[in-house]
Amino acid sequence: MARASTQIKILVPGHQPMVALLGQRDEFLKAVEAAFECEIVVRGNEITITGPEPEAERVGRLFEDLITLLQGGHTLTRASVGQTIELIKADDGDVRPAQILGDVLLTSRGTSISPKTLGQKRYVDAIRNNTVTFAIGPAGTGKTYLAVATAVKALHGREVSRIILTRPAVEAGERLGFLPGTLYEKIDPYMKPLYDALYEMTDADALQRLMERGTVEVAPLAFMRGRTLNHSFIILDEAQNTSPEQMKMFLTRLGFGSKAVINGDATQTDLPPGQRSGLAVVEEILAGIEGIEFIHLGGRDVVRHKIVQDIVEAYRVYTEGQAAEGR
């Protein structure tokens, strides 16, 4: 039996150039048509959507969100339109795509940094609303990037007086002494992902001055021992490579007026065989404490090339299958 068809009309505000909404040579419009089973007709500033009721309603919501983004000062791109399509098709929760993509954390070199998925939006909101936030998920889900952007914004807004970025240099183990160069030259390769994120968001000369003054500090986790970190935004990256003792040591460094974000991928530990990860046990220990929130990100939150989502999902299925066989 054929599904009932419905028709929805969207009136675009007269001041809004249609090319900004539909794209050059209608590239955005064509992307929407390819994603949904609807006929879309544009006459002047009126968009008519005809198709099965659920699909037509989704396309109507999609155009409403794109218009909201444009009215908020955003420039639509093929990527942002694609992300909006994915969010509408996923139909997760009550958060609209415009609320997610329109949540600008920082504008750097003409590019707006904002969450791209519902999971990322929940992560950013958790950082805002909690003293300690854990983000657990695979590579490419924006854990480090969004945390650094939130930290830079907090520093600019004088919510904190410094940013501290740290991670365990576990890959070097006890071999640091055998590597050439000064201590900082030895640990620098392990800090590079954090530097990369900072350099994307901050002018290089300004960042150098901030680091010289100690306003921004990038250091291995071992350097945190014995310190009390007040009025700081502290990010612990690659937390799956901490031991339970190191995780406790880090969490108890937190001082007044500070926030901590702990990121990790529990499936990619570099710890020696048989050593349990501090990230693996921390949720069992701290669940239910007010001011601490755990966010779990997945393959749908990967914002790298689409094939990375497929790789992450394939590994998840394989790992679950191996675990089931083991049981």
JOZIHU-V480779 format. One record per helix or strand of 3 or more residues. SS is the DSSP state (hx for helix, st for strand). FROM is the first residue (numbers start at 0). TO is the last residue. If there is no record, write none. Layout:
ss=[SS/SS]
from=[FROM/FROM]
to=[TO/TO]
This chain:
ss=[st/hx/hx/st/st/hx/hx/hx/st/st/hx/st/hx/st/hx/hx/hx/st/hx/st/hx/hx/st/hx/st/hx/hx]
from=[4/17/23/37/45/52/77/96/103/110/117/131/142/161/169/182/203/215/220/231/238/243/258/277/291/298/305]
to=[10/21/34/42/51/70/89/100/107/113/128/135/155/166/177/200/212/219/223/236/240/250/263/285/295/300/325]
